[in-house]
């Protein structure tokens, strides 16, 4: 465990974390929460793309992993309280 704290995560690990965020975001039943989670993940990864210090990259990665766990728990909680009607944004597009 100490080796992961001192070494910087690889590009594959970072990409895997990003994909996990997007996968978890798809699990939210509410459109607004789902899109907010996706947007927040993309914004955070873009903001941290400029990091060059290995310790700050490692800190950002560990923070991202902890936030992923929070998102997983929230997805479970939100799935217990699915809104009775789907959002208008979730309805299929039908031409008039």
PyMOL commands that set and color helices and strands:
alter all, ss='L'
color gray80, all
select helices_A, chain A and resi 2-6+11-25+31-48+54-80+88-90
alter helices_A, ss='H'
color red, helices_A
deselect
rebuild
show_as cartoon
